[in-house]
Amino acid sequence: MKYLAGVDGATIAADHCGDLDDPAVLLFHGGGQTRHAWGGALEALAAAGWNAWSFDLRGHGDSSWSDDGQYTIERFAGDVAAVAGQFDRPSIVGASLGGIASLAAVGEGLAPDVHSLVLVDITPSFEADGARRVHDFMTQGINGFASLDDVADAVAAYLPQRPRPRDPDGLRKNLRQGDDGRWYWHWDPNFLQLGDSMEERHPFGSDERMFAAARAVEIPTLLVRGALSDVVTADGAAAFTTFIPHAEVAEVGGAGHMVAGDRNDDFNAAILDFLDRHRP
């Protein structure tokens, strides 16, 4: 594990795989996840000749938690931009909240040297019901779980398209065990304040701000949508190209909002095809 500097004194935890001399690709997970959410993507990217990094967003995993308990899109986008600025013309892959932050960093000029952008199941506008289901799942675990089996049951109920893991021990990397012995998701509960805003409006602050950021994106862009997603519908994916007309869209069959975790091999193939065609 390595640490890079974010904004406001934050430290951003990262895993790295690949040759440092290869072009860089930076992966930012969704809200409530950690840098481990990408399955085998890090290794697949490195094997294909990429200097691959996956990061914990602030308030998640081993990255800094905000001392004031505040998690704003400005801070997330600032962290993305600060991290990206430590690489030469990196490509960025951002899922859900990581994609929103990446879109803000690129579209609002905070990260002017990013070479290409991949958004994973997130667009300038999304389905409120799907976002609310994500928020409800996160809220469900706020008081922790008595056992790893209970965690596995909760995940299986939320993601019925995935087989329940036979050995729930693999979930440990996304959890922390409290002094009370219970298992908690490895993120700051204060982060849910941002999730609350998702129920009423886009956490980016306003739809118009999201639209403006998207229209300003001029670099190669790919939207990867899960075919079963209730956050980005097929119509929403089609509308995405009205904001970024040059954008490509790839759909991963059998995947929901957590595309990389649901169908990792297909997800890897989609992003590698795009990244390799737009290699710096």
Secondary structure, 3 states (H helix, E strand, C coil): CEEEECCCCCEEEEEEECCCCCCEEEEECCCCCCHHHHCCHHHHHHHCCCEEEEECCCCECCCCCCCCCCCCHHHHHHHHHHHHCCCCCCEEEEECHHHHHHHHHHHCCCCCCCCEEEEECCCCCCCHHHHHHHHHHHHHCCCCECCHHHHHHHHHHHCCCCCCCCCHHHHHHHEEECCCCCEEECECHHHHHHHHHHCCCCCCCCHHHHHHHHHCCCCCEEEEEECCCCCCCHHHHHHHHHHCCCCEEEEECCCCCCHHHHCHHHHHHHHHHHHHHCCC
